[in-house]
Amino acid sequence: MPVIDHFTFGIVTPLLAYAISCTGAATGLACTSRARAASGGTRAAWLVFGAIALGGTGIWVMHFVAMLGFSASGVTIRYDIPQTLLSAAIAIVVVGAGLFITELGKRKLPAMLVGGALAGAGVAAMHYMGMEAMQMSAEVVYNPAYVVASIVIAVVAATAALWCTVHIRGTLATIVATLVMGLAVTGMHYTGMAGVSVINPIDSVPAGASTMQLLVPLVMAVSVVTFLLILGIGLWPTEDELRTQAEFENRLKAHSEQGRQFENVQQEPQPGPAQFAQTHRAR
């Protein structure tokens, strides 16, 4: 039986995967905080950006960066490109669905639980679809206990992430939430991987792209998107600034309406002396 090594490059890949997951979580929290202060199409756009950051970078890129450290003695690993891309799409879509369900449910607990369950199941599906995209010259089997544990962690992590997108405010709270979310996502990944076994190796090279041919360009592409999101977040007003601006605009609008009402009163025709005398005689 081939010997599995989840840390081929030592502690480098786990730390890098955790750092990338935290980056995606922090970017996603920044996007959703701006969505809280926005409305209409702007709110929807920020939620989509948050899904890309959380699902694309925080979950999907983390998974495949962690997989760079996975190897099995005497086994060749290749990647099915369509399945790999599909797993990325699933991660983004399910996280986005969880965010939108939470928003449509007015950020209440039942909506967060439903959204968290959906997103968590989707994250687990992404993980195992990403594993299925790995074409090996051997057979991969899973320990059911670890599979169930990884799914439970995914659901809990997704629900906690949605709770954070609704309630977390302030720099310190955001940092703590980012570190916890990154730990939960990477913990889910390595829990699932702990139950992986490789058996029945064969002397052949499977079809598909190698790690360097596929993962490096994809990870770089998503990293560029994340950088652009971070740049956009830096240029966009914060949640507090948006709320302050909205309050100022509301006060300005109310003041303008009061001014127009005062002008209308001043412009109303006043009764002249003749009209006043006629009114006085009528009384």
C-alpha beads as a LAMMPS data file, in Angstrom:
LAMMPS data file: protein, C-alpha beads

283 atoms
282 bonds

1 atom types
1 bond types

-500.0 500.0 xlo xhi
-500.0 500.0 ylo yhi
-500.0 500.0 zlo zhi

Masses

1 110.0

Atoms # bond

1 1 1 0.000 0.000 0.000
2 1 1 1.394 3.450 -0.901
3 1 1 2.503 5.652 1.974
4 1 1 0.587 8.926 2.133
5 1 1 2.254 12.185 3.089
6 1 1 0.026 15.215 3.621
7 1 1 3.001 17.470 4.346
8 1 1 5.429 16.791 1.521
9 1 1 6.861 20.310 1.861
10 1 1 6.681 20.310 5.646
11 1 1 4.707 22.985 7.435
12 1 1 4.894 25.365 4.460
13 1 1 1.706 24.234 2.722
14 1 1 -0.502 24.149 5.876
15 1 1 0.637 27.633 6.891
16 1 1 0.230 28.979 3.361
17 1 1 -3.223 27.389 3.067
18 1 1 -4.243 28.906 6.413
19 1 1 -2.932 32.334 5.413
20 1 1 -4.838 32.196 2.114
21 1 1 -8.013 31.073 3.887
22 1 1 -7.681 33.996 6.331
23 1 1 -7.116 36.379 3.423
24 1 1 -10.293 35.183 1.735
25 1 1 -12.224 35.409 5.006
26 1 1 -11.011 38.956 5.729
27 1 1 -11.815 40.086 2.199
28 1 1 -15.244 38.469 2.354
29 1 1 -16.029 40.139 5.682
30 1 1 -14.980 43.497 4.248
31 1 1 -17.310 42.968 1.271
32 1 1 -20.295 41.891 3.349
33 1 1 -19.819 44.771 5.787
34 1 1 -20.249 47.158 2.875
35 1 1 -23.274 45.198 1.705
36 1 1 -24.904 45.873 5.096
37 1 1 -24.726 49.610 4.452
38 1 1 -25.759 49.413 0.774
39 1 1 -29.043 48.741 -0.976
40 1 1 -30.385 47.422 -4.260
41 1 1 -27.882 46.460 -6.926
42 1 1 -24.909 47.734 -4.934
43 1 1 -25.758 45.396 -2.045
44 1 1 -26.118 42.446 -4.430
45 1 1 -22.767 43.265 -6.044
46 1 1 -20.973 43.350 -2.676
47 1 1 -22.556 40.021 -1.717
48 1 1 -21.306 38.503 -4.992
49 1 1 -17.828 39.869 -4.299
50 1 1 -18.021 38.409 -0.799
51 1 1 -18.939 34.997 -2.232
52 1 1 -15.967 35.137 -4.603
53 1 1 -13.617 36.036 -1.755
54 1 1 -14.973 33.490 0.749
55 1 1 -15.754 30.671 -1.670
56 1 1 -13.056 31.237 -4.258
57 1 1 -10.069 32.267 -2.168
58 1 1 -10.950 31.340 1.404
59 1 1 -12.135 27.819 0.554
60 1 1 -11.254 26.662 -2.966
61 1 1 -7.743 28.109 -3.280
62 1 1 -7.003 27.020 0.296
63 1 1 -8.009 23.437 -0.610
64 1 1 -5.728 23.151 -3.606
65 1 1 -2.810 24.943 -1.960
66 1 1 -3.089 22.411 0.861
67 1 1 -3.236 19.640 -1.760
68 1 1 0.164 20.737 -3.064
69 1 1 1.560 18.985 0.016
70 1 1 -0.300 15.722 -0.664
71 1 1 1.604 12.810 -2.142
72 1 1 1.573 9.025 -2.121
73 1 1 4.675 6.925 -2.692
74 1 1 4.815 5.473 -6.187
75 1 1 1.565 7.171 -7.244
76 1 1 1.263 9.741 -10.041
77 1 1 -1.319 12.507 -9.558
78 1 1 -3.043 14.414 -12.341
79 1 1 -6.076 16.746 -12.345
80 1 1 -9.244 16.674 -14.402
81 1 1 -9.617 20.281 -15.569
82 1 1 -13.443 20.459 -15.966
83 1 1 -14.058 18.900 -12.547
84 1 1 -11.522 21.191 -10.923
85 1 1 -13.177 24.274 -12.408
86 1 1 -16.609 22.958 -11.445
87 1 1 -15.496 22.533 -7.847
88 1 1 -14.447 26.209 -7.808
89 1 1 -17.823 27.271 -9.202
90 1 1 -19.638 25.191 -6.569
91 1 1 -17.659 26.801 -3.741
92 1 1 -18.525 30.312 -4.934
93 1 1 -22.175 29.580 -5.734
94 1 1 -23.026 27.853 -2.441
95 1 1 -21.358 30.555 -0.353
96 1 1 -23.200 33.172 -2.407
97 1 1 -26.471 31.321 -1.873
98 1 1 -25.856 31.297 1.872
99 1 1 -25.166 35.037 1.885
100 1 1 -28.268 35.874 -0.155
101 1 1 -30.492 33.578 1.946
102 1 1 -29.233 35.329 5.061
103 1 1 -29.969 38.736 3.539
104 1 1 -33.415 37.744 2.268
105 1 1 -34.178 36.321 5.719
106 1 1 -33.345 39.725 7.193
107 1 1 -30.210 38.290 8.840
108 1 1 -32.202 36.372 11.425
109 1 1 -31.111 33.090 13.013
110 1 1 -33.392 30.740 10.969
111 1 1 -32.079 32.216 7.715
112 1 1 -28.485 31.867 8.911
113 1 1 -29.056 28.219 9.880
114 1 1 -30.579 27.385 6.492
115 1 1 -27.888 29.319 4.642
116 1 1 -25.155 27.756 6.770
117 1 1 -26.420 24.229 6.159
118 1 1 -26.601 24.839 2.415
119 1 1 -23.205 26.511 2.244
120 1 1 -21.594 23.875 4.492
121 1 1 -22.936 21.017 2.406
122 1 1 -21.695 22.813 -0.698
123 1 1 -18.236 23.332 0.795
124 1 1 -18.027 19.619 1.615
125 1 1 -19.211 18.825 -1.918
126 1 1 -16.495 21.105 -3.282
127 1 1 -13.857 19.344 -1.191
128 1 1 -14.772 15.853 -2.319
129 1 1 -15.357 16.947 -5.908
130 1 1 -11.886 18.458 -5.830
131 1 1 -10.602 15.121 -4.551
132 1 1 -12.511 13.347 -7.326
133 1 1 -10.810 15.652 -9.831
134 1 1 -7.483 14.137 -8.771
135 1 1 -6.695 11.334 -11.181
136 1 1 -4.307 8.865 -9.523
137 1 1 -2.586 5.710 -10.636
138 1 1 -4.265 4.060 -7.619
139 1 1 -7.654 3.791 -5.920
140 1 1 -8.712 6.310 -3.282
141 1 1 -10.917 5.204 -0.365
142 1 1 -12.389 7.242 2.487
143 1 1 -13.012 6.510 6.144
144 1 1 -16.739 7.288 6.677
145 1 1 -16.163 8.661 10.183
146 1 1 -13.766 11.308 8.885
147 1 1 -16.103 12.137 6.011
148 1 1 -19.008 12.765 8.402
149 1 1 -16.773 14.777 10.730
150 1 1 -15.547 16.945 7.860
151 1 1 -19.121 17.632 6.714
152 1 1 -20.168 18.603 10.248
153 1 1 -17.183 20.945 10.524
154 1 1 -18.039 22.449 7.120
155 1 1 -21.649 23.168 8.153
156 1 1 -20.600 24.647 11.498
157 1 1 -17.872 26.720 9.845
158 1 1 -20.235 28.003 7.148
159 1 1 -22.901 28.937 9.718
160 1 1 -20.292 30.704 11.844
161 1 1 -19.055 32.543 8.760
162 1 1 -22.581 33.774 7.979
163 1 1 -23.020 34.846 11.598
164 1 1 -19.775 36.797 11.347
165 1 1 -20.887 38.539 8.143
166 1 1 -23.978 39.802 9.991
167 1 1 -22.662 40.663 13.458
168 1 1 -18.930 41.322 13.287
169 1 1 -17.960 44.990 13.436
170 1 1 -14.761 46.690 14.448
171 1 1 -11.113 45.931 13.672
172 1 1 -10.345 43.619 16.590
173 1 1 -13.537 41.588 16.164
174 1 1 -12.863 41.244 12.437
175 1 1 -9.315 39.997 13.052
176 1 1 -10.512 37.400 15.575
177 1 1 -13.330 36.269 13.250
178 1 1 -10.878 35.991 10.341
179 1 1 -8.466 33.800 12.310
180 1 1 -11.286 31.547 13.561
181 1 1 -12.844 31.190 10.108
182 1 1 -9.475 30.348 8.562
183 1 1 -8.867 27.729 11.247
184 1 1 -12.324 26.198 10.719
185 1 1 -11.937 25.915 6.943
186 1 1 -8.441 24.443 7.022
187 1 1 -9.498 22.169 9.888
188 1 1 -12.340 20.833 7.767
189 1 1 -9.908 20.139 4.918
190 1 1 -7.331 18.255 6.969
191 1 1 -10.035 16.353 8.846
192 1 1 -11.366 15.036 5.542
193 1 1 -7.845 14.266 4.310
194 1 1 -7.029 12.318 7.486
195 1 1 -9.562 9.694 6.366
196 1 1 -7.995 9.197 2.903
197 1 1 -6.264 5.963 1.980
198 1 1 -4.663 4.979 -1.332
199 1 1 -4.730 1.316 -2.376
200 1 1 -4.121 -0.877 -5.415
201 1 1 -1.478 1.214 -7.209
202 1 1 -0.875 0.537 -10.881
203 1 1 2.095 1.311 -13.072
204 1 1 0.581 3.934 -15.358
205 1 1 0.237 7.678 -15.789
206 1 1 -3.382 8.890 -15.588
207 1 1 -4.806 11.447 -17.992
208 1 1 -5.084 15.077 -16.960
209 1 1 -2.964 18.084 -16.126
210 1 1 -0.094 18.015 -13.689
211 1 1 -0.082 20.089 -10.533
212 1 1 2.136 22.797 -11.983
213 1 1 0.199 22.907 -15.260
214 1 1 -3.206 23.393 -13.629
215 1 1 -3.135 24.546 -10.042
216 1 1 -0.440 27.205 -10.250
217 1 1 -2.183 29.206 -13.052
218 1 1 -5.603 28.814 -11.394
219 1 1 -4.372 29.801 -7.966
220 1 1 -2.570 32.794 -9.460
221 1 1 -5.707 33.862 -11.350
222 1 1 -7.886 33.720 -8.233
223 1 1 -5.179 35.509 -6.265
224 1 1 -5.205 38.342 -8.815
225 1 1 -8.996 38.600 -8.491
226 1 1 -8.624 38.712 -4.712
227 1 1 -6.016 41.456 -4.999
228 1 1 -8.370 43.490 -7.205
229 1 1 -11.134 43.005 -4.626
230 1 1 -8.830 44.198 -1.855
231 1 1 -7.893 47.217 -3.972
232 1 1 -11.568 47.995 -4.603
233 1 1 -12.368 47.633 -0.910
234 1 1 -9.561 50.041 -0.053
235 1 1 -10.917 52.643 -2.459
236 1 1 -14.559 52.204 -1.405
237 1 1 -15.927 53.871 1.758
238 1 1 -16.195 51.705 4.864
239 1 1 -19.517 50.627 6.360
240 1 1 -19.409 53.431 8.942
241 1 1 -18.549 55.996 6.284
242 1 1 -21.409 54.792 4.092
243 1 1 -23.868 55.017 6.983
244 1 1 -22.614 58.484 7.924
245 1 1 -22.982 59.624 4.330
246 1 1 -26.514 58.187 4.123
247 1 1 -27.518 59.949 7.357
248 1 1 -26.074 63.246 6.078
249 1 1 -27.953 62.896 2.787
250 1 1 -31.197 62.153 4.650
251 1 1 -30.753 65.226 6.864
252 1 1 -29.943 67.341 3.821
253 1 1 -33.029 66.041 2.022
254 1 1 -35.237 66.749 5.039
255 1 1 -33.804 70.273 5.333
256 1 1 -34.428 70.894 1.611
257 1 1 -38.037 69.748 1.934
258 1 1 -38.586 72.054 4.897
259 1 1 -37.093 74.932 2.891
260 1 1 -39.428 74.244 -0.040
261 1 1 -42.429 74.146 2.266
262 1 1 -41.404 77.492 3.789
263 1 1 -40.990 79.035 0.322
264 1 1 -44.436 77.784 -0.720
265 1 1 -45.986 79.447 2.328
266 1 1 -44.195 82.726 1.553
267 1 1 -45.368 82.615 -2.081
268 1 1 -49.058 82.209 -1.223
269 1 1 -51.002 85.427 -2.166
270 1 1 -51.765 87.639 0.856
271 1 1 -55.170 89.444 1.080
272 1 1 -55.054 93.131 0.071
273 1 1 -56.869 96.030 1.916
274 1 1 -59.998 95.739 -0.215
275 1 1 -60.212 91.996 0.313
276 1 1 -59.626 92.496 4.035
277 1 1 -62.393 95.140 4.277
278 1 1 -64.808 92.966 2.284
279 1 1 -64.039 90.010 4.537
280 1 1 -64.555 92.252 7.605
281 1 1 -67.979 93.541 6.374
282 1 1 -69.066 89.970 5.581
283 1 1 -68.383 89.046 9.186

Bonds

1 1 1 2
2 1 2 3
3 1 3 4
4 1 4 5
5 1 5 6
6 1 6 7
7 1 7 8
8 1 8 9
9 1 9 10
10 1 10 11
11 1 11 12
12 1 12 13
13 1 13 14
14 1 14 15
15 1 15 16
16 1 16 17
17 1 17 18
18 1 18 19
19 1 19 20
20 1 20 21
21 1 21 22
22 1 22 23
23 1 23 24
24 1 24 25
25 1 25 26
26 1 26 27
27 1 27 28
28 1 28 29
29 1 29 30
30 1 30 31
31 1 31 32
32 1 32 33
33 1 33 34
34 1 34 35
35 1 35 36
36 1 36 37
37 1 37 38
38 1 38 39
39 1 39 40
40 1 40 41
41 1 41 42
42 1 42 43
43 1 43 44
44 1 44 45
45 1 45 46
46 1 46 47
47 1 47 48
48 1 48 49
49 1 49 50
50 1 50 51
51 1 51 52
52 1 52 53
53 1 53 54
54 1 54 55
55 1 55 56
56 1 56 57
57 1 57 58
58 1 58 59
59 1 59 60
60 1 60 61
61 1 61 62
62 1 62 63
63 1 63 64
64 1 64 65
65 1 65 66
66 1 66 67
67 1 67 68
68 1 68 69
69 1 69 70
70 1 70 71
71 1 71 72
72 1 72 73
73 1 73 74
74 1 74 75
75 1 75 76
76 1 76 77
77 1 77 78
78 1 78 79
79 1 79 80
80 1 80 81
81 1 81 82
82 1 82 83
83 1 83 84
84 1 84 85
85 1 85 86
86 1 86 87
87 1 87 88
88 1 88 89
89 1 89 90
90 1 90 91
91 1 91 92
92 1 92 93
93 1 93 94
94 1 94 95
95 1 95 96
96 1 96 97
97 1 97 98
98 1 98 99
99 1 99 100
100 1 100 101
101 1 101 102
102 1 102 103
103 1 103 104
104 1 104 105
105 1 105 106
106 1 106 107
107 1 107 108
108 1 108 109
109 1 109 110
110 1 110 111
111 1 111 112
112 1 112 113
113 1 113 114
114 1 114 115
115 1 115 116
116 1 116 117
117 1 117 118
118 1 118 119
119 1 119 120
120 1 120 121
121 1 121 122
122 1 122 123
123 1 123 124
124 1 124 125
125 1 125 126
126 1 126 127
127 1 127 128
128 1 128 129
129 1 129 130
130 1 130 131
131 1 131 132
132 1 132 133
133 1 133 134
134 1 134 135
135 1 135 136
136 1 136 137
137 1 137 138
138 1 138 139
139 1 139 140
140 1 140 141
141 1 141 142
142 1 142 143
143 1 143 144
144 1 144 145
145 1 145 146
146 1 146 147
147 1 147 148
148 1 148 149
149 1 149 150
150 1 150 151
151 1 151 152
152 1 152 153
153 1 153 154
154 1 154 155
155 1 155 156
156 1 156 157
157 1 157 158
158 1 158 159
159 1 159 160
160 1 160 161
161 1 161 162
162 1 162 163
163 1 163 164
164 1 164 165
165 1 165 166
166 1 166 167
167 1 167 168
168 1 168 169
169 1 169 170
170 1 170 171
171 1 171 172
172 1 172 173
173 1 173 174
174 1 174 175
175 1 175 176
176 1 176 177
177 1 177 178
178 1 178 179
179 1 179 180
180 1 180 181
181 1 181 182
182 1 182 183
183 1 183 184
184 1 184 185
185 1 185 186
186 1 186 187
187 1 187 188
188 1 188 189
189 1 189 190
190 1 190 191
191 1 191 192
192 1 192 193
193 1 193 194
194 1 194 195
195 1 195 196
196 1 196 197
197 1 197 198
198 1 198 199
199 1 199 200
200 1 200 201
201 1 201 202
202 1 202 203
203 1 203 204
204 1 204 205
205 1 205 206
206 1 206 207
207 1 207 208
208 1 208 209
209 1 209 210
210 1 210 211
211 1 211 212
212 1 212 213
213 1 213 214
214 1 214 215
215 1 215 216
216 1 216 217
217 1 217 218
218 1 218 219
219 1 219 220
220 1 220 221
221 1 221 222
222 1 222 223
223 1 223 224
224 1 224 225
225 1 225 226
226 1 226 227
227 1 227 228
228 1 228 229
229 1 229 230
230 1 230 231
231 1 231 232
232 1 232 233
233 1 233 234
234 1 234 235
235 1 235 236
236 1 236 237
237 1 237 238
238 1 238 239
239 1 239 240
240 1 240 241
241 1 241 242
242 1 242 243
243 1 243 244
244 1 244 245
245 1 245 246
246 1 246 247
247 1 247 248
248 1 248 249
249 1 249 250
250 1 250 251
251 1 251 252
252 1 252 253
253 1 253 254
254 1 254 255
255 1 255 256
256 1 256 257
257 1 257 258
258 1 258 259
259 1 259 260
260 1 260 261
261 1 261 262
262 1 262 263
263 1 263 264
264 1 264 265
265 1 265 266
266 1 266 267
267 1 267 268
268 1 268 269
269 1 269 270
270 1 270 271
271 1 271 272
272 1 272 273
273 1 273 274
274 1 274 275
275 1 275 276
276 1 276 277
277 1 277 278
278 1 278 279
279 1 279 280
280 1 280 281
281 1 281 282
282 1 282 283
